[in-house]
Amino acid sequence: MTDWFLLHKTSNRAEASIIQGMLEWNDIVVQILNKLDSSYLNFGELEIFVPNDQKERAKALLSSG
């Protein structure tokens, strides 16, 4: 089993989707853990995870925009 690194947290679904797309476009595996409240979507966060062996590349891509 791959160990996962928490790359980013957001409460914005669009932001999470954009980050996921950018990472997948660059061949980085992504898992999103949805911790948003199902009734009140302004509570909670989406957590974006990448495998530990891809975290440096993912952090560089995220910081570059």
N, C-alpha and C positions, 0 to 999 in steps of 0.2 A: 504494500500500500504506500502510495506517495504521501509524504508529509507536505502539508499545505501552509502557505504563508499568507497572512492577512495583508493585502496590498492597500485596500482603501475602504472607507465606510462613507455612505451617503444615504440621505433620506429621499433623494431625487431619482425616480425610476429612469428618467431620460438620461441622466448622467451615467448611471450604472450601465445602461444599454450601450451608450457611446463608448465607454471604457472597455466593455466586453468586446464590442466589435473591433476596436482598435487592436486589442491584444490578440484576438483570434486571427485577425488579418495578418499579424506578424507571427503566426504559428505558436502562440502561447495558449496553453490550456487554461480555461477559466471556469471557476465554480462560483455562483452567487448564492449566498445564504440570505433568504428573505426573512428579516426579523421585524418587518412592518406589521403593525396591528391591523388585523383584517377588517375591523369596524371603523377605526379612526386612522387613516393613512398618514397623519402627521406625527404619529408616535412610532418610534422604532427606526431601524436602519436596514439598509442592504449592505451586506459585507461581501467584498470581492476577494476571492482567494485564487492564488496561483501556486503551482508546485514549487517547492523550495529550490529545486535546481534551475528554475526559470525566473526566480525573483529579481535578480540583478537586472536582467534585460527588461523585465516588466516595470521595475521602478524607473529605469532610464527612459522608457517609452512614456510612462505616465508624467514624468517631470518635463519631458520635451513638448508635451502639449497634446 
